[in-house]
Amino acid sequence: MLPNTVERAIGSLPTVVRSDRRVNGLFRLIKSPSLWDQAYQKVASNKGAMTPGINGTTFDGYRRDANRFYLDDPARAETG
């Protein structure tokens, strides 16, 4: 998906859900690298992003190519 299409899709989600309609193209949206890039930019700017989590890792070091495994098949994210 193109970044503008992703923005419009994200913006329309609350309206679609409130109107009790089915959300079409959700997996396409999840697979969009621009969605993940936008999410990283929003989360990385939070001061807690550099605080180690329960497993000792921080949120720094995001790489789009490292997420290719999940972007190609989002269902794999459940099993890791």
N, C-alpha and C positions, 0 to 999 in steps of 0.2 A: 504494500500500500504506500502511496505517496504521503509525505508528511501532512499536507493539507487535508487529505482524506482521513488520515488518522485523527487529526484535530476535530474534524466535523463528527466523526464516529463517536469519539469520546464525549463530545459536547451533547450529542443526542441521546446518550445512554439513559440519563435520568428521566427524560421525557418518555422514552420508549418503555422503560420499566414501570413508571407510574401509570401509564395508560394500559398496563397489563397485556402488552403485545410481546411477541417473541422477538428476541434479539438475534438478528441474522448477522452472520459474518464475524462472530465473536472469536473463533479460532484464527481467522485471518488477521484480526486485530491483534491478538496476543502474539502472533508470529511476526509482527511488524517490527523490524529493528529500530525504527524511529520512535516507537512507543517506549521501548526499553531505554533508548538514549534520553528521551524526555524525562522518564521516571528517575533515571540516575541523576540527571541535573537537579531535579527537585529534591531528592533525598540527600545527595552528597553535600548540599549547602546547609543542611541541618547540623548543628554542633554535635549532636549525638552520633553522627555517621562515623566518626573516628573513635568512638568508644567501643572497646572489644565486647563482643557478645558472649554468650554462655560457652561457645566453643573457642573463644579467644581470638576470633578474627574480626576485622573491621570491614567497613564498606568500601574502603579505598581500593584502587586497582581494578576497577571495572574495565573489561575489554569486551567489545562486541563479539569478537571471534570466539571468546571463551564461552559465550552463551549460545553458540551455534547449535549445540546438542539439544537444547531446549527449544530454540526457535524453529528447528526443523520438525520437531515432534513434541508439542507442549504436553502431551499425555505422559511423556517420560519423566516430567518434573515430579510426578507423584512417587516414582520409585527411585529417582536419582540415578 
